[in-house]
Amino acid sequence: MTEQHPIDALLALMARLRDPENGCPWDRQQTCATIVPHTIEEAYEVADAIAREDWVELRSELGDLLFQVVFYAQIAREEGRFDFADVTRGIVEKMTRRHPHVFGDEHYASAAEQTAAWERIKSAEKASPQPAGALDGIPLALPALARAVKLQKKAARVGFDWGAVEPVLAKIQEEIGEIRHEIAVQAGPERLADELGDVLFAVANLARHLKLDPEAALRGTNAKFERRFRRIEQWLAEQGHTPTDSTLTEMDALWEQAKREEALKTPVPLAEKAQGQESGI
């Protein structure tokens, strides 16, 4: 008896879990809608493993994410909509169609030109009798920062965009001024939330102009905050204290110490080393 292909084994496992008589009660009661939160969580865990450069964990998390795809496909197969083969066939056809410079005779002079062609092909695929709005097609379930960037990119394609970073920075300052005003007049939570949203939207726009991913940037800052705060806890524990019985001044001093410690661990560029040696530093 020949060993099953890993994909076939996974599909068989999923079908067994969903078996009406002998399957898992939890798996049997799931729908496409109920497993969406799990899919989002698994995608974030993939991103986390990559950020930590934990490649063993990444392999595991990619398996979990693939399992989500198989789960959706199994439910759809049971409902007579499509199956996993349709999913894989569809993505192969789509990627082939959207890469005419690889699988056809098209030639693009740059990555930017290829990206523009990609968007034209996407638009042609989704063409409908009803005229599409410039912002159509952006999923509501995306994380808010990521969706903000996609909205801004689509608006930029029809000319609604600043051509430089400086106006974006000015807009951030303007929005901060407006939320300062709302705080000063003791505005209600709805007004504050509205103005805070404007600040975040402007910051997302800055990230787009700098060609940075705001989600990735914030994940990096979250990790930095966690790393430094854990260092504070460690130092306090060595002194027989905890954050709870320490003052903000004490913890702030340790925070600055943690920052200095990290800075010392950062490799100094060779040119700076040479300059320091010449000046006697």
FENUR-V381420 format. One record per residue. RES is the residue in one letter. D_CENTER is the distance of its C-alpha to the mean C-alpha in Angstrom with 1 decimal. Layout:
res-><RES RES>
d_center-><D_CENTER D_CENTER>
This chain:
res-><M T E Q H P I D A L L A L M A R L R D P E N G C P W D R Q Q T C A T I V P H T I E E A Y E V A D A I A R E D W V E L R S E L G D L L F Q V V F Y A Q I A R E E G R F D F A D V T R G I V E K M T R R H P H V F G D E H Y A S A A E Q T A A W E R I K S A E K A S P Q P A G A L D G I P L A L P A L A R A V K L Q K K A A R V G F D W G A V E P V L A K I Q E E I G E I R H E I A V Q A G P E R L A D E L G D V L F A V A N L A R H L K L D P E A A L R G T N A K F E R R F R R I E Q W L A E Q G H T P T D S T L T E M D A L W E Q A K R E E A L K T P V P L A E K A Q G Q E S G I>
d_center-><43.6 40.7 37.3 34.6 31.8 28.7 27.0 30.3 30.4 27.0 28.0 31.3 29.8 27.7 30.8 32.8 30.4 30.8 34.5 36.3 39.1 37.8 34.0 31.9 32.4 28.8 27.4 30.2 29.4 25.7 24.8 21.8 21.0 21.4 19.0 16.0 14.9 15.4 13.3 10.2 11.2 11.8 8.5 7.2 10.5 10.0 7.1 9.6 12.5 11.5 10.9 14.4 15.8 17.3 18.2 20.5 17.9 15.4 18.4 18.8 15.2 15.3 18.6 17.2 14.7 17.6 19.8 17.8 18.5 22.1 22.3 21.6 23.9 26.6 26.6 26.8 29.6 31.5 31.3 32.6 29.6 28.3 27.7 25.5 27.8 27.1 23.3 23.7 26.5 24.5 21.5 24.1 26.0 23.1 21.9 25.5 26.1 23.2 24.3 28.0 28.1 27.6 29.5 31.8 33.8 31.4 30.9 28.4 29.2 25.7 22.0 21.9 24.7 23.1 19.9 22.4 24.3 21.2 20.7 24.4 24.5 21.7 23.7 26.9 25.6 24.7 27.9 29.8 33.2 31.5 30.1 26.4 24.9 22.8 19.8 20.3 18.0 14.7 13.8 14.5 12.4 9.0 7.5 10.0 8.6 6.7 10.0 12.1 11.2 12.0 15.1 16.1 15.9 18.1 20.4 20.8 22.0 24.9 25.7 24.3 22.8 24.1 25.0 24.5 22.5 25.5 25.6 22.0 22.9 26.0 24.1 22.1 25.5 27.0 24.4 24.9 28.6 28.4 26.7 29.3 31.9 30.6 30.6 34.1 35.5 34.0 32.1 31.0 27.5 26.8 27.6 25.6 22.5 23.1 23.5 20.6 18.4 20.0 19.3 15.5 15.7 17.8 15.5 12.6 15.4 16.4 13.1 13.5 17.1 16.4 14.1 11.3 7.6 8.1 5.0 6.1 9.5 9.6 8.7 11.5 13.7 13.4 14.5 17.2 18.5 18.8 20.5 23.0 23.7 24.6 26.8 28.5 29.1 30.6 33.0 34.1 34.8 36.9 38.9 39.2 36.9 33.7 31.4 33.3 36.6 35.5 35.5 32.7 34.7 35.0 31.3 30.4 32.9 31.2 27.8 29.3 30.9 27.6 26.2 29.4 29.2 25.7 27.1 30.1 28.0 26.3 28.3 30.5 30.7 34.1 35.3 34.8 36.7 39.5 39.7 39.9 42.7 44.6 44.5 45.4 42.2>
